[in-house]
Amino acid sequence: MSTTVHTQVAIVGAGPAGLVLSHLLAEAGIESIVIDRRTREEIESTIRAGILEQNTVELLRRIDPATRVDTVGQRHDGIELRFDGEGHRIDFSALVGRSVWLHPQHEVLKDLLALRLSLGQDIRFGVTADRVDDAESESPRVLATDAEGEPLEIVAGFVVGADGSRSVVRATVSGARDGGYFREYPFAWFGILCEAPPSADELIYSNSAEGFALISQRSPEVQRMYFQCDPDTDPAALDDAEIWRTLQSRVPGTELHEGPIFQRDVLRFRSSVARRLRAGRTALVGDAAHTVPPTGAKGMNLAIADVVLLADALEALFGVSDERPLDSFEERALSRIWKAQHFSWWMTNMLHVAPGASDFDRRRQLGELRSVVESEAGRAYLAEGYTGWPMPGR
């Protein structure tokens, strides 16, 4: 037996984009149902790094005064660019008057899930979306399978695909699950979590002749670090001693605090933008609409910016039957998305050593880095892009 439920907005995906959207809609008096194929435990325990722009943090504080971004998270007023054996601090506060917060995405999700459930949000875990039908009509339908394996149909006034990079909803909007603009980079990050105090007060982005490294933090007891590697690297192929030698060789001038490594993975680098973000009464936000390399720290922040725009558009649609904000959603969202794609591409290519790079390529790259750190305008451009452009809409 198929179960049919009705709502104003069906949101596929209980990640940051879907949960923030459900909250903004609720503030506007718009009902929504959120579904996710994962269990709540799976959502909250999938460890993902996170750097939050100031605009994102301010929105999270407004949504939830009890957010732990200021207690668990760490405010950073700058980063260090390291190359040619020297460190150069990019002072965000002095350059653009903004900061970022180091706060893991799964911690954001814990707060958002607890808040939305406490306020009565209909969130259905273990529900897998199979497809979206009638997207161009005024009553699009999400056809899904519930946690018990039974068919579920959600009839809505609007459907939002916030279901990540393997989005099911994207096929409805773009015509194919992999349709759009795509770039794969010839390198990846070998990432570790280790039990050790921070090696630096702020993030170090280090360019060396052997490749890139990022020295980050997680907590007073845990560090997060990455180094550039081949995309096909087996995370289990390197022993701890080799990992530490590689990291230390790529961050000359800083003595890393070593400790037991309890997680390791390889993160491939991909950029993508869906060919369309909206089809009738169905739209894409977050990783369902676009992905970026992690170098520029845009991922979750870009998703939140999408959601703010879409929430305003849906408030106009359901509140006063004004479709104009919805009609301009795609163009306005894409303007920011492509800026973020460029910034992420620029940071990535400026800091990583491409396979087969020549001596000319290497010296040109060092010239680019010096052009940035030796110019106030260059430092300000990096600071502005890293801390985030003004939030659209509200």
PyMOL commands that set and color helices and strands:
alter all, ss='L'
color gray80, all
select helices_A, chain A and resi 16-27+40-45+54-63+68-70+92-96+105-118+169-174+240-249+286-288+294-296+299-320+324-327+329-351+359-373+376-387
alter helices_A, ss='H'
color red, helices_A
select strands_A, chain A and resi 3-12+32-36+51-53+74-76+78-83+86-91+100-102+122-125+128-133+141-145+151-161+180-195+204-208+211-215+222-229+261-274+278-279+282-284+290-291
alter strands_A, ss='S'
color yellow, strands_A
deselect
rebuild
show_as cartoon
